[in-house]
Amino acid sequence: MTMSISHLLAAILIASQGVALAVPSKPNVILIMTDDQGYGDLSCHGNPILKTPNLDKLHAQSVRMTDFHVSSFCTPTRAALMTGRYPGRTGAYRTSSGRTMLHTDERTIANVFADNGYATGMVGKWHLGDNAPHRPQDRGFQDVVWHRCGGVGQASDYWGNDYFDDTYERNGKFEKFEGYCTDVWFAEATHFIEANKGKPFFLYLAPNAPHGPYRVDPKWAAPYRTTATWSQGANFYGMIANIDYNVGLLRKRLKKLGLVDNTILIFMTDNGTANGAEFGKDKLNSEAVMGFNAGMRGKKSSVYEGGHRVPFFIHWSKGGLVGGRDVTSLAAHIDVLPTLADLCGIPVPGSHHPDGISFAAQLKNADAPAHRDHLVVQFQGGPYFRGAPRAWEYTCVLKDRWRLIDGKELYDLEKDPAQRKEISATNPNVVAGLRGLYSPFWDSVSPRMTPVAIDLGNLADNPTILCSQDWYMPTGNPPWNFGEINRLPRVTGPWIVDVKKAGRYRFTLRQLPIAADKPVKAIRAKVQIAGQEKESAVEPGTKGVVFELNLPAGKTELRTWLYDQQGEAGGAYFTEVEAL
């Protein structure tokens, strides 16, 4: 049958419209962020000891932000990365003391991507809350495999985890895994990629390595035994070498799956090095005296450059982010969410109010003007949390070549990259200008540094298992690791909780988690919540002291006491709360 001219023209028009309307699939995103690896902990950044061939290759093929900054500690960086907002504003600005959780009105990058049709996955370290509504699966991630708390083997992590053959949480249920932690995280990341290869996905891959304790198969540390001779240096470097190996495997798998060209792959770290060198007398704020820190002063938990300047490599073949090009403009963790949304064509809701600014234009065009004028880094409460957060304490205001520390010390990084010469006296106008940038930041952020509650009676997490690391202490850290808890310290503190529904609740007080299967070493127990208080004798051999109380709905404090024979009390470092 012969097609008429009119029908033929119509067919051509429809076909041409189909071509015109066809749009390339949205890019996948894989965001890798390692833990406690600093700017100098890469051979491509000049480290003369450490070998990182796969990360060096990624560096050579990527666009690199060479003046990229994060917070000086784990949780604040993760809060900023997830929300695009300053950590103090999010509520998650410390690594314990009940300040690791995001306010419930905060929306994450996973929410943004999931709302726009992406499959979202998270693997590894979260450190933004262990209980509902603060777990990764409560925050926009649809598929998660993660360890609790701030490190494998810390107090709220699964009892007995030690980096090898551990038990982690998959989508709300504990599961036993075989192998070394980093190998497990990358294997699970690969499984997520394979399961979602037919649609756009966002994957947040956050290994706990090379965070301490520094445990790794000896074969990875062996090449560094005679060169990284400071305490645990060889193991620290070995952990990074293992990460590097896994990055290589991941990239090979992406290529085999045909995903490499349209996948945005980012490598970054969460703060300055923890153990990539031995430092001087002031361990936090000195220069390296052994090892390598890229010529910077300071390490993890310092507001000098080495504490918060980190690597940031981004590779996306289809988007033209290739070729080993440096972008020297100032950028930060808070900029990542708006940048990725920009690159992927995803709108950020107006209600989100990110502090970050997209640097997508700078990635694509070396001549584009800088996207941000300045940045404020503040380590709220300082490295030891000996006092409440206050204006100007533990701050760095960054602008161009200048760094203003604590509102009074000025350094010119162009002339003095190691920050050896303090020059505020000869540059009063620069100091005044930088000080003027800080006050609006503090006035905006500080009102949000208020307690964040853990849900009780949330059906997604019932019973909920509370750990002393989340006691809301006025200053200092509560017991947050098993070394401390095993000494049964005579201290207790409140959990800030939100009773989701009025009703009867069961409280089980323990000194060690239920999986430890150990008796409570106390003669008397007490619980206090919502204006109610109950006491009970502790029978010998009891592994958990049980109370039941009727509670009204709403926010309140929960406190526990376990008394010894001398009448001294510590808290129930682990308490299970179940809505009946």
VOGU-3710 file (C-alpha; in Angstrom, 3 decimals, decimal comma):
1> mtmsishlla> 0,000/0,000/0,000  1,411/3,376/-1,028  1,531/6,070/1,690  0,008/9,399/0,654  2,146/12,551/0,638  0,114/13,999/3,492  0,549/10,866/5,594  4,264/10,781/4,804  4,690/14,407/5,849  2,752/13,754/9,043
11> ailiasqgva> 4,972/10,779/9,855  8,116/12,852/9,280  6,723/15,636/11,468  5,911/13,225/14,298  9,361/11,631/14,046  11,076/15,010/14,030  9,057/16,128/17,032  10,067/12,948/18,824  13,726/13,736/18,211  13,272/17,317/19,322
21> lavpskpnvi> 11,461/16,299/22,477  13,895/13,523/23,404  16,118/14,565/26,297  19,180/12,780/27,590  18,597/10,782/30,745  19,480/12,591/33,940  22,967/11,796/35,197  23,576/9,400/38,033  25,439/10,753/41,051  27,944/8,904/43,235
31> limtddqgyg> 29,288/10,985/46,108  32,210/9,354/47,935  33,280/10,976/51,200  35,977/9,303/53,281  36,412/9,854/57,006  39,426/11,699/58,487  41,486/11,670/55,281  43,102/15,063/54,740  44,164/17,081/51,717  47,713/15,751/51,987
41> dlschgnpil> 46,688/12,100/52,242  46,930/11,529/48,478  49,982/10,977/46,327  48,531/13,279/43,636  48,706/16,093/46,213  52,395/15,494/46,749  52,485/12,901/49,513  55,896/11,257/49,091  55,040/8,124/51,077  51,435/7,156/50,346
51> ktpnldklha> 50,520/5,541/47,017  47,003/6,171/45,695  47,096/5,281/41,970  43,335/5,050/41,436  42,558/8,325/43,164  45,472/9,877/41,295  43,880/8,734/38,041  40,523/10,197/39,072  42,307/13,429/39,989  44,002/13,521/36,583
61> qsvrmtdfhv> 40,679/13,050/34,775  38,511/15,358/36,902  37,772/18,983/37,554  39,287/19,784/40,941  38,168/22,424/43,433  41,522/23,370/44,946  40,178/25,771/47,600  37,388/23,560/48,927  36,463/23,605/52,613  34,383/21,584/55,055
71> ssfctptraa> 33,956/21,652/58,822  36,735/20,492/61,133  34,861/17,463/62,489  32,665/14,593/61,301  29,032/15,431/62,068  29,059/19,124/61,098  30,442/18,328/57,654  27,845/15,611/57,110  25,036/17,911/58,193  26,231/20,622/55,807
81> lmtgrypgrt> 26,697/18,182/52,943  23,250/16,665/53,371  21,342/19,951/53,714  23,419/22,624/51,966  23,103/24,652/55,163  25,510/25,723/57,877  25,833/22,974/60,532  24,793/25,179/63,431  21,589/26,003/61,608  20,754/22,306/61,169
91> gayrtssgrt> 21,130/21,384/64,851  23,839/18,784/64,067  27,025/20,599/64,984  28,848/18,244/67,404  29,745/14,553/67,268  27,887/13,582/70,466  26,120/15,258/73,437  22,746/15,043/71,704  23,882/17,408/68,974  24,344/14,988/66,076
101> mlhtdertia> 20,777/15,104/64,755  19,147/17,382/62,187  16,100/19,416/63,105  13,037/17,658/61,747  12,258/20,537/59,388  15,605/20,094/57,609  15,442/18,498/54,159  18,350/16,541/52,751  19,914/16,110/49,348  18,297/12,664/49,305
111> nvfadngyat> 14,860/14,256/49,730  15,574/16,629/46,854  16,729/13,882/44,505  14,060/11,353/45,537  11,347/13,956/44,964  12,631/14,262/41,399  12,514/10,590/40,470  15,935/9,418/41,619  16,600/6,168/43,431  18,529/7,151/46,548
121> gmvgkwhlgd> 21,013/4,995/48,427  23,363/5,472/51,344  26,197/3,189/52,410  28,610/3,454/55,355  28,826/6,163/58,002  25,837/8,401/58,699  26,592/10,059/62,084  23,434/12,169/61,990  21,370/10,138/64,433  20,717/6,488/65,242
131> naphrpqdrg> 17,027/6,746/66,112  13,861/7,829/64,326  13,277/10,313/62,855  16,990/10,864/62,240  18,229/7,690/60,526  19,181/7,794/56,839  16,017/5,909/55,898  14,025/8,657/57,651  15,855/11,351/55,672  15,134/10,551/52,056
141> fqdvvwhrcg> 17,348/7,527/51,456  15,356/4,597/50,108  18,034/1,894/50,429  20,620/2,022/53,215  23,387/-0,130/54,687  25,081/1,689/57,534  26,720/1,536/60,926  25,419/3,472/63,863  27,158/6,320/65,744  30,385/8,025/64,674
151> gvgqasdywg> 32,590/5,000/64,161  32,522/1,251/63,838  32,866/-0,178/67,337  31,686/2,939/69,156  29,012/2,671/71,807  25,784/2,657/69,809  27,222/0,515/67,018  26,348/-3,172/67,033  28,040/-4,882/69,974  31,305/-6,560/68,975
161> ndyfddtyer> 31,913/-4,794/65,650  35,648/-4,368/64,997  35,956/-3,576/61,225  36,041/-7,258/60,208  32,984/-9,508/59,674  30,684/-6,988/61,340  26,955/-6,587/61,760  25,461/-3,505/60,116  21,947/-2,213/59,646  20,170/-2,722/56,320
171> ngkfekfegy> 16,911/-0,808/55,977  16,056/-1,131/59,662  17,286/-4,689/60,290  20,689/-5,859/61,487  22,579/-8,139/59,136  25,887/-9,980/59,437  28,488/-9,235/56,733  31,732/-10,954/55,847  34,910/-9,057/55,145  36,609/-5,763/55,950
181> ctdvwfaeat> 34,344/-2,756/56,492  35,560/-0,705/53,503  35,292/-3,705/51,187  31,734/-4,264/52,431  30,723/-0,636/51,825  32,003/-0,633/48,253  30,448/-4,042/47,549  27,089/-2,817/48,817  27,453/0,375/46,772  28,027/-1,770/43,688
191> hfieankgkp> 24,910/-3,812/44,456  22,869/-0,627/44,709  24,225/0,599/41,378  23,467/-2,703/39,665  19,938/-2,780/41,078  19,203/0,753/39,853  21,182/0,947/36,619  18,023/1,403/34,556  17,030/4,695/36,194  18,831/7,717/37,583
201> fflylapnap> 20,254/7,164/41,033  21,921/9,175/43,781  24,376/7,191/45,914  26,089/8,554/49,016  29,059/6,290/49,759  30,657/7,237/53,077  33,291/4,782/54,330  34,210/4,986/58,011  37,875/4,566/57,052  40,449/5,836/57,705
211> hgpyrvdpkw> 38,843/6,928/61,005  40,314/5,297/64,101  40,741/2,784/65,501  43,284/2,146/62,759  42,519/-1,438/61,788  43,245/-2,932/58,404  44,528/-6,179/56,911  48,325/-6,098/57,469  48,961/-6,473/53,738  47,697/-2,924/53,176
221> aapyrttatw> 49,832/-1,426/55,943  52,979/-3,421/55,155  54,355/-1,028/52,474  54,373/1,807/55,034  55,906/0,119/58,082  59,331/1,706/57,554  58,171/5,088/56,227  55,026/6,108/58,155  56,685/5,490/61,498  54,582/7,757/63,737
231> sqganfygmi> 51,971/6,034/65,904  49,561/4,010/63,751  50,755/5,861/60,632  51,258/2,682/58,616  47,780/1,422/59,405  46,253/4,809/58,603  47,968/4,847/55,215  47,047/1,208/54,681  43,372/2,051/55,214  43,636/4,749/52,536
241> anidynvgll> 45,421/2,354/50,177  42,497/-0,038/50,591  40,020/2,769/49,824  42,032/3,594/46,721  41,869/-0,028/45,568  38,093/-0,068/46,025  37,679/3,178/44,088  39,468/1,478/41,208  37,142/-1,523/41,356  34,086/0,731/41,457
251> rkrlkklglv> 35,161/2,665/38,373  35,827/-0,542/36,470  32,345/-1,778/37,357  30,745/1,477/36,203  32,530/1,111/32,876  31,412/-2,501/32,467  27,811/-1,508/33,205  27,956/1,266/30,619  27,300/3,910/33,276  30,617/5,692/33,461
261> dntilifmtd> 29,915/8,439/30,905  26,694/9,708/32,450  27,625/9,327/36,110  28,790/12,288/38,163  31,491/10,844/40,416  32,729/12,949/43,334  35,538/12,212/45,753  35,935/14,343/48,889  36,713/13,968/52,585  35,005/15,196/55,744
271> ngtangaefg> 37,791/17,130/57,514  41,541/17,495/57,759  43,782/14,528/58,389  43,528/12,665/61,680  46,790/10,746/61,394  48,538/11,448/58,103  51,464/13,005/59,941  52,927/13,642/63,352  52,344/17,199/64,462  54,208/19,632/66,687
281> kdklnseavm> 53,728/20,619/70,317  50,205/21,934/69,760  48,916/18,715/68,268  45,828/20,227/66,656  47,123/23,525/65,335  50,774/22,824/64,499  52,550/21,966/61,274  53,582/18,409/60,516  57,004/17,432/61,859  56,874/13,968/60,309
291> gfnagmrgkk> 54,763/12,771/57,392  52,947/15,129/55,033  50,177/17,708/55,350  50,595/19,599/52,061  52,407/22,419/53,847  49,361/23,397/55,890  49,051/24,191/59,555  46,498/22,232/61,574  44,733/18,891/61,378  41,296/17,491/62,127
301> ssvyegghrv> 39,444/19,691/64,671  41,563/22,774/63,912  40,247/25,984/62,347  43,610/26,548/60,683  43,781/25,563/57,017  44,773/21,941/57,539  41,657/21,307/59,596  39,089/22,135/56,930  40,648/22,339/53,450  40,079/18,990/51,720
311> pffihwskgg> 40,143/17,359/48,264  37,178/17,693/45,927  37,334/15,906/42,552  34,321/15,764/40,231  34,191/13,721/37,021  31,340/13,579/34,497  32,266/12,715/30,917  28,883/13,496/29,371  28,809/16,873/31,103  32,336/17,799/30,060
321> lvggrdvtsl> 33,787/17,653/33,582  36,993/15,951/32,526  40,577/16,728/31,651  42,339/17,448/34,891  41,421/21,108/35,289  41,708/23,104/38,522  39,100/25,584/39,762  40,708/27,889/42,289  37,650/29,784/43,537  36,530/29,308/47,128
331> aahidvlptl> 33,932/26,544/47,608  32,491/24,525/50,475  30,460/21,533/51,588  27,304/23,673/51,772  27,651/24,320/48,016  27,461/20,654/46,981  23,672/20,238/47,177  22,829/23,273/44,996  25,670/22,403/42,603  24,494/18,831/42,048
341> adlcgipvpg> 20,890/19,947/41,696  22,056/22,477/39,101  24,080/19,907/37,148  21,197/17,419/37,183  18,499/19,934/36,262  16,680/19,477/39,556  14,925/22,382/41,266  15,722/23,074/44,903  12,444/24,040/46,593  12,218/27,653/47,665
351> shhpdgisfa> 11,423/26,490/51,188  14,829/24,824/51,476  16,818/28,074/51,913  20,311/26,662/51,336  23,311/28,617/52,552  25,276/27,018/49,734  25,691/28,475/46,246  26,022/26,404/43,088  29,483/26,343/41,518  28,252/24,494/38,412
361> aqlknadapa> 29,182/27,464/36,193  32,764/27,420/37,468  33,008/23,682/36,831  31,974/24,152/33,213  33,806/27,375/32,438  37,208/28,243/33,832  36,565/31,926/33,129  33,294/32,118/35,047  33,392/34,564/37,973  33,692/33,140/41,485
371> hrdhlvvqfq> 30,351/31,947/42,856  30,909/32,974/46,467  32,550/35,980/48,093  33,497/34,477/51,441  32,904/31,588/53,839  32,648/31,197/57,610  33,917/28,017/59,266  33,101/27,673/62,955  33,815/24,701/65,166  30,921/25,233/67,563
381> ggpyfrgapr> 32,151/24,681/71,117  35,705/23,859/70,064  37,511/20,535/69,855  36,854/19,552/73,477  33,452/21,215/74,009  34,546/22,785/77,274  32,096/25,634/76,897  28,867/26,433/75,101  29,207/27,790/71,558  29,922/31,515/71,594
391> aweytcvlkd> 30,427/34,153/68,943  33,961/34,343/67,507  35,267/31,230/69,241  36,958/28,637/67,009  36,163/30,533/63,819  37,797/31,132/60,495  36,511/33,745/58,053  37,813/32,968/54,549  37,906/35,510/51,729  40,285/35,498/48,794
401> rwrlidgkel> 43,805/35,037/50,188  42,848/36,034/53,744  42,092/33,895/56,793  40,835/35,538/60,006  41,061/33,182/62,998  38,855/33,804/66,056  38,241/37,355/64,911  41,782/38,492/65,713  44,527/36,498/63,963  45,061/37,381/60,291
411> ydlekdpaqr> 47,024/35,376/57,731  47,807/35,935/54,048  47,816/32,499/52,419  49,396/33,733/49,205  52,546/34,807/51,041  52,284/32,466/54,006  50,456/29,201/53,213  51,616/27,620/56,487  50,073/30,464/58,516  53,269/31,201/60,433
421> keisatnpnv> 53,132/34,996/60,448  50,196/36,744/62,102  49,659/40,149/60,414  46,520/41,717/61,904  48,396/44,734/63,295  49,539/45,835/59,842  46,218/45,178/58,114  43,490/46,693/60,321  41,167/47,430/57,381  41,276/43,803/56,233
431> vaglrglysp> 40,498/42,618/59,771  37,582/45,035/60,043  36,165/43,923/56,715  36,378/40,228/57,615  34,892/40,822/61,059  31,965/42,516/59,379  31,245/39,281/57,468  30,974/37,187/60,621  28,241/38,879/62,631  25,418/38,251/60,106
441> fwdsvsprmt> 26,424/34,579/60,053  26,315/34,223/63,852  23,059/36,172/64,205  21,429/33,917/61,618  22,775/30,542/62,727  22,958/30,700/66,530  19,179/30,704/67,221  18,957/27,236/65,623  21,487/25,636/67,987  18,708/24,224/70,126
451> pvaidlgnla> 17,990/20,642/71,294  16,746/18,089/68,779  14,489/15,335/70,092  14,473/11,569/69,533  11,067/9,998/68,946  9,516/7,588/71,439  6,623/5,536/70,138  7,494/6,033/66,479  6,157/2,917/64,774  9,141/2,882/62,425
461> dnptilcsqd> 11,501/2,450/65,395  9,740/0,733/68,282  11,334/-0,107/70,630  13,928/2,601/70,214  17,357/1,941/71,721  18,887/5,011/73,338  22,616/5,357/74,032  24,413/7,684/76,443  26,297/9,345/73,562  23,056/11,287/72,955
471> wymptgnppw> 22,676/12,675/76,478  22,220/16,414/76,029  25,100/17,668/78,165  25,678/21,405/78,746  29,385/20,967/77,926  31,747/18,069/77,383  31,095/14,647/75,969  28,981/12,010/77,689  30,211/8,394/77,633  30,360/7,669/73,887
481> nfgeinrlpr> 32,638/4,644/73,552  32,950/1,268/75,218  36,275/2,129/76,811  34,487/4,759/78,881  31,287/2,823/79,436  33,070/-0,279/80,696  34,477/1,869/83,535  30,871/2,655/84,584  31,472/6,409/84,972  29,394/8,054/87,667
491> vtgpwivdvk> 27,634/10,484/85,385  24,212/10,727/83,843  22,380/13,129/81,586  19,064/13,706/79,841  17,870/12,423/76,518  15,656/14,985/74,779  12,696/12,941/73,554  9,392/13,442/71,798  6,625/11,087/72,936  4,662/10,633/69,723
501> kagryrftlr> 1,485/9,312/71,287  0,096/9,213/74,792  0,057/5,755/76,302  1,938/3,143/78,279  5,676/2,736/77,709  8,177/0,131/78,891  11,702/1,263/79,847  14,550/-1,256/80,107  17,686/0,139/81,734  21,095/-1,420/80,997
511> qlpiaadkpv> 24,775/-0,566/81,296  25,690/-2,505/78,156  23,516/-3,218/75,114  21,214/-6,212/75,066  23,532/-8,061/72,658  26,303/-7,994/75,306  24,163/-10,216/77,549  25,715/-8,842/80,764  24,132/-8,254/84,191  23,554/-4,769/85,553
521> kairakvqia> 26,098/-3,838/88,245  23,834/-1,821/90,544  21,570/-2,268/93,564  18,952/0,382/92,780  17,555/1,986/89,628  15,521/5,104/88,926  13,847/6,587/85,859  12,448/10,107/85,464  10,351/11,443/82,578  7,497/13,883/82,004
531> gqekesavep> 7,241/14,848/85,675  7,126/11,204/86,807  9,726/9,237/88,739  9,996/5,541/89,598  12,558/3,576/91,575  13,250/-0,118/91,944  15,703/-2,471/93,594  17,956/-4,336/91,166  17,931/-8,086/91,695  21,324/-9,830/91,398
541> gtkgvvfeln> 21,960/-11,106/87,872  19,374/-8,797/86,306  20,369/-7,909/82,740  17,820/-5,144/82,329  15,796/-3,168/84,875  12,227/-2,737/83,648  9,782/0,080/84,405  6,387/0,882/82,893  4,880/4,354/82,840  1,901/6,082/81,298
551> lpagktelrt> 3,147/9,107/79,338  1,476/12,126/77,793  2,401/13,057/74,242  4,952/15,786/73,662  8,594/16,749/74,119  10,264/16,055/77,441  13,470/14,803/79,060  14,306/11,239/80,044  16,887/10,564/82,784  18,074/7,329/84,327
561> wlydqqgeag> 20,155/6,371/87,388  21,821/3,125/88,421  23,164/3,255/92,021  26,003/1,166/93,436  26,399/0,048/97,060  28,081/3,330/97,983  25,053/5,250/96,710  26,920/6,672/93,717  25,034/6,705/90,441  25,780/6,509/86,795
571> gayfteveal> 23,167/6,446/84,103  21,735/3,538/82,171  24,043/4,028/79,214  21,637/1,973/77,127  17,885/2,262/77,560  15,209/0,620/75,426  11,871/2,410/75,258  8,873/0,585/73,818  5,369/1,892/73,260  3,034/-0,879/74,416
//
